[in-house]
């Protein structure tokens, strides 16, 4: 069933409220969803000073515990397909990613143990990575960013990495 797309006015009305308020209101409007797919406890906004935003969800699932079983080229192509998927459809888009490995898997950043032998080489490597990331972030943060522009900058960086 194809539902009509929300109007800009309807989206602006939703953006007046934070996510927990919207989620809690959904349980009032659709009480049958309380025990299915939503938290059963009231949600609380963690960053009330940030302005709410509304967008169209682009969902994905990731797994980091086990290395991919396909080639680096296939991994890169899959990543490029993902960028195209996020870029497609109505805007603005919001990315929602489910980690299939659960808590305490490979998605987080925590304490890093640095071998003494690597310390001397780290400043040059950090500089190289920072320069690479700066060009990627410049494209990603541009208002006219598209999947193809992002893929192009990744390919450019892969050639010099």
HELIX and SHEET records of a PDB file:
HELIX    1   1 UNK A    8  UNK A   14  1                                   7    
HELIX    2   2 UNK A   19  UNK A   29  1                                  11    
HELIX    3   3 UNK A   31  UNK A   33  5                                   3    
HELIX    4   4 UNK A   72  UNK A   87  1                                  16    
HELIX    5   5 UNK A  116  UNK A  141  1                                  26    
HELIX    6   6 UNK A  147  UNK A  160  1                                  14    
SHEET    1   A 2 UNK A  56  UNK A  62  0                                        
SHEET    2   A 2 UNK A  93  UNK A  99  1                                        
END                                                                             
